């Protein structure tokens, strides 16, 4: 998991800049899902959804329920389980250690409590070193390793040689720290076009740094003789906005720049899955069922269709994805993406419908022109999530609420 990576930022997804050469190599050896969507627009519920296979609407958003994740199921089945997390929300206080024999935090929650508008930059070297050491400690027993790297999440300030690689001449005031970007969103700081260009390029540099760390892990698997018999998944918990709809960062909308994420899977050689691309809509929460399917573990959460079945079936028309967020004022949002459309529903029942085929930038609401499409997708949203949008509750304790408010995430 590379944090806050929007799909179109990767060169494997069409970025003309060589942002992700190692992930591009992985994609050439595996399956690239062109339209993968996260189920939430910030880390905690999105990662909980990935590890459980459940939609965030059915979860308390402040922790992960014990015993209901793929890690817990795999641990019970006798696999070694290890997690290595650089995100302050993927931590023990939020329940993410459940099911892991080894759980290492590199940015504990207490640091966010101390300075809630500031993430510290992680060099990720130690994280990868620790994960590789853990994997190599026993290469015979099956294992499940979860790595959550903070880059390319803000701050956009990677170490050399990545810093300045795509934008060496910028001399402006922006450094890519989260507090700067939040000030822009709040209207207390001006952002010139050249500043915005720099922030996007600095984000690409941070992504290139994350790609380098992914490559180090892939090299270690190959050197240990594990690459052909290991299921490798590369994805993100959410995307990142750069002014496409008037804001930076994430978590205040359900536009594609925030919820469409990269997803590359290299299946073990024994499964005989040929490299290729899948153009249909898929959900990140399907990874739980996919891991359970590939590892053939009984009692594992299979709450969706395995992506192994999706690839083998070849159906690229019937997939859909649900995602959940809230506006800057705290209004809850729920969305459903189909092959051609996206419907976004507010807690008050308001609707926005976008024709993604004709308007991929989501600039024109056509809900009034196509009420039958909006009705069909609204019914699908309610049926699939099992929760009416109007009655969703966000069960967040006051301490977590204060942290999220400081980060611009909640009112």
Secondary structure, DSSP 8 states (H G I E B T S, - for coil): -EET-BGGGSGGGT-SS-S-HHHHHHHHHSEEEEEEE-SBSSHHHHHHHHHH---GGGS-TTS--TT-SHHHHHHHTT-EEEEEE-STTSSGGGTTTTT-SEEEESS-HHHHHHSTT-------HHHHHHHHHHHHT-SSS-EEEEEEEEEESS-----TTTTTSS-TT--SS----HHHHHHHHHTSS---HHHHHHHHHHHHHHHHHHHHHHHHHHHHHHHTT-GGG--EEEE-S---EESTTS-EESSS---HHHHEE-EEEE--GGG----EEEEEEEETTHHHHHHHHHHT-TT----S--HHHHHHH---SS--EEEEEE-TT--EEEEEE-SSEEEEEETTS-EEEEETTT-TT-----TTT-HHHHHHHHHHHHHHHSS-GGG------HHHHHHHHHTTS--
